[in-house]
Amino acid sequence: MTVPATLDTVAVVGNGRVGHGMAQIFASAGHRVVMIGRCTESLAAATERIATSLAAFEKHGLLTARDASAALGRIRTSTELKDAADAQLVLEAVPADRAVQDEVYGRLDAICAPPAVFASGSGQPASELVSKVTHRGRVVAAHFWYPPQLIPLVEVCAGPESDPDVAPWLCDVLRAAGKEPVMVDKEVPGFIGNRLQYAILREAWALWAEGAASAEAIDTVAKASIGRRLAITGPIESADIGGLDTLHAFGAYLIPHLTTDSRPASAVGALVEAGHRGLPSGRGVYDWSARGGAALLAAREEELFRHLARDKTRL
């Protein structure tokens, strides 16, 4: 298999939380984008979210008004999977439902002639998505982080049947679109970022559930210490900088005391079973009726824009 010689058109299958961000990324990078969804109403809502996001990029000096308008003009919408036929890159962002994904990939394989590349943004390994695909060499994983237009990272991971040229080609495409791709060298559940994230989350939930500290205290510890450092030095860098012998010795003492539970803390499961979904329902570990959830999300977005501005200056 050969990779596409040029990239003119990108198809994004799925227009939800991640899909519409993918469409914005590639439209802002100058590509024609077809965003494919289930119904015209959801596509209209996704287009409005993209317009709002582009306006925020303009407000923060990351796009001109002209560039924002041009990006929005490069996006067209469709409810027909067949409209992905002309794309050289197809990004899948449908719900992580294996039956749905199998159907989508099987149909795309018949619609899109090689060497069009299929990249899954759903966090699933490529090897689990090809049961109905004949041209399996073109399928890779490309795990975007939410919100994809604000988070630079994309984890790219080939499957055992992926063509060796496809993942490097996709990394080049992503860099050209302003992303920061990382190659994951072998398929592991959750790839890298989610494994690190859930290692912290498992320990945080366990500490809260056993009464070691309040949720506020645990979150403050993370935000006021490792949270500030991790944007500059990753965990392995931090250990090397701190002295590998020192960190290894303390790890030998501490690691046996970390939770090894194979499931999330039962106290968290009890909240979920009671219908408490966190901010979306108004209550989770926190009572969000007494906290400013919208203000917190806005503050997080502002901080992510600040990082993007710094990245732009650095690059």
C-alpha positions as CSV (number, residue, x, y, z in Angstrom):
1,M,0.0,0.0,0.0
2,T,1.1,3.6,-0.7
3,V,0.0,6.6,1.3
4,P,-1.9,9.5,-0.3
5,A,0.3,11.8,-2.3
6,T,-1.6,14.8,-1.3
7,L,-4.3,15.7,1.3
8,D,-7.0,17.8,-0.2
9,T,-10.1,16.5,1.6
10,V,-10.7,15.1,5.1
11,A,-13.9,13.3,6.1
12,V,-14.9,13.3,9.7
13,V,-17.5,10.6,10.6
14,G,-19.2,11.7,13.7
15,N,-20.0,15.3,14.8
16,G,-20.1,15.0,18.6
17,R,-17.7,16.3,21.3
18,V,-14.6,15.2,19.5
19,G,-15.7,15.0,15.8
20,H,-16.6,18.7,15.4
21,G,-13.2,19.6,16.9
22,M,-11.4,17.4,14.4
23,A,-13.3,19.2,11.6
24,Q,-12.2,22.5,12.9
25,I,-8.6,21.5,13.1
26,F,-8.3,20.4,9.5
27,A,-10.5,23.2,8.1
28,S,-8.3,25.7,10.0
29,A,-5.2,24.0,8.4
30,G,-6.6,24.7,4.9
31,H,-8.2,21.4,4.0
32,R,-11.7,20.8,2.7
33,V,-13.7,18.9,5.3
34,V,-16.9,16.9,5.0
35,M,-18.4,16.3,8.5
36,I,-20.8,13.4,8.4
37,G,-23.4,12.9,11.0
38,R,-26.7,11.1,11.6
39,C,-29.1,14.0,11.2
40,T,-29.2,17.6,9.9
41,E,-30.1,18.9,13.3
42,S,-27.0,17.6,15.1
43,L,-24.8,18.7,12.2
44,A,-26.3,22.2,12.4
45,A,-25.6,22.3,16.1
46,A,-22.0,21.0,15.5
47,T,-21.4,23.7,12.9
48,E,-22.6,26.3,15.4
49,R,-20.2,25.0,18.0
50,I,-17.4,25.2,15.5
51,A,-18.3,28.8,14.7
52,T,-18.3,29.7,18.4
53,S,-14.9,28.0,18.9
54,L,-13.4,29.8,15.9
55,A,-14.6,33.0,17.3
56,A,-12.8,32.2,20.6
57,F,-9.6,31.5,18.6
58,E,-10.0,34.9,17.0
59,K,-10.6,36.5,20.3
60,H,-7.4,35.0,21.7
61,G,-5.3,36.2,18.7
62,L,-4.8,32.7,17.3
63,L,-6.7,33.2,14.1
64,T,-7.7,36.3,12.1
65,A,-11.3,37.0,11.4
66,R,-10.6,36.2,7.8
67,D,-9.0,32.9,8.6
68,A,-11.8,31.9,10.9
69,S,-14.4,32.7,8.2
70,A,-12.4,30.8,5.6
71,A,-12.1,27.8,7.9
72,L,-15.8,27.6,8.5
73,G,-16.4,27.9,4.8
74,R,-14.3,24.8,4.1
75,I,-16.6,22.6,6.1
76,R,-19.6,21.0,4.5
77,T,-22.0,18.6,6.2
78,S,-23.7,15.4,5.1
79,T,-25.8,12.6,6.5
80,E,-24.5,10.2,3.8
81,L,-21.4,8.1,4.5
82,K,-20.9,7.9,0.7
83,D,-19.8,11.5,0.8
84,A,-16.5,10.4,2.3
85,A,-15.6,8.9,-1.1
86,D,-13.3,11.7,-2.2
87,A,-11.4,12.0,1.1
88,Q,-7.8,11.0,1.4
89,L,-8.1,10.8,5.2
90,V,-11.2,9.6,7.1
91,L,-11.3,10.3,10.8
92,E,-13.8,8.2,12.7
93,A,-15.4,9.8,15.8
94,V,-18.5,7.7,16.4
95,P,-19.5,6.3,19.8
96,A,-17.3,3.4,21.0
97,D,-20.0,0.8,20.2
98,R,-18.3,-2.1,18.4
99,A,-21.3,-3.0,16.3
100,V,-21.6,0.6,15.1
101,Q,-17.9,0.9,14.4
102,D,-17.8,-2.4,12.5
103,E,-20.6,-1.3,10.3
104,V,-19.0,2.1,9.7
105,Y,-15.6,0.7,8.8
106,G,-17.0,-2.0,6.6
107,R,-19.0,0.5,4.6
108,L,-16.1,3.0,4.4
109,D,-13.9,0.2,3.1
110,A,-16.2,-0.3,0.2
111,I,-16.8,3.5,-0.4
112,C,-13.2,4.9,-0.2
113,A,-10.6,3.5,-2.5
114,P,-7.1,2.9,-1.3
115,P,-4.8,4.6,-0.5
116,A,-7.3,6.6,1.6
117,V,-6.3,6.3,5.3
118,F,-8.8,5.5,8.1
119,A,-7.9,6.8,11.5
120,S,-10.0,6.1,14.6
121,G,-10.3,8.9,17.2
122,S,-12.4,6.8,19.5
123,G,-9.6,5.5,21.7
124,Q,-9.9,1.9,20.3
125,P,-6.9,-0.1,19.0
126,A,-6.9,-0.5,15.2
127,S,-6.8,-4.2,15.5
128,E,-10.3,-4.2,17.1
129,L,-11.9,-2.2,14.2
130,V,-11.0,-4.2,11.1
131,S,-13.3,-7.2,11.3
132,K,-15.2,-6.1,8.2
133,V,-12.3,-4.3,6.5
134,T,-10.6,-5.8,3.5
135,H,-7.8,-3.2,3.1
136,R,-6.6,-3.4,6.7
137,G,-3.3,-1.8,6.1
138,R,-4.8,1.7,6.0
139,V,-6.4,1.6,9.4
140,V,-4.6,3.2,12.4
141,A,-5.7,4.7,15.7
142,A,-5.4,8.5,16.2
143,H,-6.5,9.3,19.7
144,F,-7.4,13.0,20.0
145,W,-7.9,14.4,23.5
146,Y,-10.9,16.5,24.4
147,P,-11.3,19.2,23.4
148,P,-9.3,18.3,20.4
149,Q,-9.0,21.9,19.0
150,L,-7.4,23.0,22.3
151,I,-5.3,19.9,23.3
152,P,-2.3,19.4,21.0
153,L,-1.7,15.7,21.7
154,V,-2.8,13.0,19.3
155,E,-1.7,9.4,20.1
156,V,-1.0,7.5,16.9
157,C,-0.9,3.8,17.1
158,A,-0.6,1.3,14.2
159,G,-2.2,-2.1,14.5
160,P,-0.4,-5.4,13.6
161,E,-1.9,-5.3,10.1
162,S,-1.3,-1.6,9.5
163,D,1.0,-0.7,6.6
164,P,4.3,0.6,8.1
165,D,4.0,3.9,6.1
166,V,0.6,4.9,7.3
167,A,1.3,6.0,10.9
168,P,4.3,8.1,10.0
169,W,2.4,9.7,7.2
170,L,-0.5,10.5,9.6
171,C,2.0,12.0,12.1
172,D,3.3,14.3,9.4
173,V,-0.2,15.3,8.5
174,L,-1.1,16.1,12.1
175,R,2.1,18.1,12.6
176,A,1.2,20.2,9.5
177,A,-2.2,20.8,11.0
178,G,-0.6,22.1,14.2
179,K,-1.0,19.1,16.4
180,E,1.6,17.2,18.5
181,P,1.4,13.6,17.5
182,V,3.1,10.9,19.6
183,M,3.8,7.4,18.2
184,V,2.7,4.6,20.4
185,D,4.9,1.7,19.5
186,K,2.5,-1.2,20.3
187,E,-1.2,-1.5,21.1
188,V,-2.0,-1.3,24.8
189,P,-5.5,-0.7,26.2
190,G,-6.0,3.0,26.7
191,F,-2.8,3.9,24.9
192,I,-0.5,6.1,27.1
193,G,-2.4,9.2,28.2
194,N,-5.5,7.4,29.6
195,R,-3.3,4.9,31.4
196,L,-1.5,7.8,33.2
197,Q,-4.7,9.7,33.8
198,Y,-6.5,6.7,35.3
199,A,-3.5,5.7,37.4
200,I,-3.8,9.1,39.1
201,L,-7.6,8.9,39.2
202,R,-7.7,5.4,40.7
203,E,-5.4,6.6,43.5
204,A,-7.4,9.9,44.0
205,W,-10.7,8.0,44.2
206,A,-9.3,5.5,46.6
207,L,-7.8,8.1,48.9
208,W,-11.2,9.9,49.0
209,A,-13.2,6.7,49.5
210,E,-11.0,5.6,52.4
211,G,-11.3,9.0,54.1
212,A,-7.6,10.0,53.8
213,A,-8.6,13.5,52.7
214,S,-11.5,15.5,51.3
215,A,-12.0,15.7,47.5
216,E,-11.1,19.4,47.8
217,A,-7.8,18.6,49.5
218,I,-6.9,15.8,47.0
219,D,-7.6,18.1,44.0
220,T,-5.7,20.9,45.6
221,V,-2.7,18.7,46.1
222,A,-2.7,17.7,42.4
223,K,-3.3,21.3,41.1
224,A,-0.7,23.0,43.4
225,S,2.1,20.5,42.9
226,I,2.4,17.9,40.1
227,G,-0.2,19.7,38.0
228,R,2.0,22.8,37.7
229,R,5.1,20.7,37.0
230,L,3.8,18.2,34.5
231,A,3.2,20.8,31.7
232,I,7.0,21.3,31.8
233,T,8.5,18.0,32.8
234,G,6.8,14.7,32.3
235,P,6.9,12.0,35.0
236,I,10.0,10.2,33.7
237,E,11.8,13.5,33.1
238,S,10.9,14.6,36.6
239,A,12.2,11.4,38.1
240,D,15.5,11.7,36.3
241,I,15.8,15.4,37.2
242,G,15.0,14.7,40.9
243,G,17.6,11.8,41.0
244,L,16.7,8.4,39.8
245,D,18.3,6.7,42.7
246,T,16.3,8.8,45.2
247,L,13.0,8.4,43.3
248,H,13.6,4.6,42.9
249,A,14.3,4.2,46.6
250,F,11.1,6.1,47.6
251,G,9.2,4.1,45.0
252,A,10.3,0.9,46.6
253,Y,8.8,2.2,49.9
254,L,5.6,3.8,48.5
255,I,4.5,1.7,45.6
256,P,3.4,-1.3,47.8
257,H,1.0,1.1,49.6
258,L,-0.7,2.3,46.4
259,T,-4.1,0.9,45.6
260,T,-4.1,-2.2,43.4
261,D,-7.9,-2.4,43.1
262,S,-9.0,-3.9,39.7
263,R,-12.1,-1.8,39.7
264,P,-12.9,1.9,40.5
265,A,-13.6,2.7,44.2
266,S,-16.9,1.2,45.3
267,A,-18.0,4.5,46.8
268,V,-17.8,6.1,43.3
269,G,-19.7,3.1,41.8
270,A,-22.5,3.7,44.4
271,L,-22.8,7.4,43.3
272,V,-23.1,6.3,39.6
273,E,-25.7,3.7,40.5
274,A,-27.7,6.3,42.3
275,G,-27.8,8.4,39.1
276,H,-25.2,11.0,40.2
277,R,-23.1,11.7,37.1
278,G,-21.1,14.6,38.3
279,L,-21.5,18.0,36.7
280,P,-24.0,16.8,34.0
281,S,-26.5,15.8,36.8
282,G,-25.5,18.3,39.4
283,R,-23.9,15.9,41.8
284,G,-21.0,13.5,41.9
285,V,-18.3,13.4,44.4
286,Y,-18.9,17.1,44.6
287,D,-22.3,18.8,45.0
288,W,-22.2,20.9,41.9
289,S,-25.3,22.9,42.9
290,A,-23.0,24.7,45.3
291,R,-20.0,25.0,43.0
292,G,-19.5,27.1,39.8
293,G,-19.1,24.4,37.2
294,A,-19.5,26.8,34.3
295,A,-16.9,29.2,35.7
296,L,-14.5,26.3,36.3
297,L,-14.9,25.1,32.7
298,A,-14.4,28.6,31.4
299,A,-11.2,29.0,33.5
300,R,-9.9,25.7,32.2
301,E,-10.6,26.8,28.6
302,E,-8.7,30.1,29.2
303,E,-5.7,28.2,30.6
304,L,-5.7,25.9,27.5
305,F,-5.8,29.0,25.2
306,R,-2.9,30.4,27.2
307,H,-0.9,27.2,26.5
308,L,-1.8,27.4,22.8
309,A,-0.6,31.0,22.6
310,R,2.7,30.0,24.3
311,D,3.0,27.0,21.9
312,K,2.5,29.4,18.9
313,T,5.3,31.7,20.2
314,R,7.6,28.8,20.8
315,L,7.1,27.3,17.4
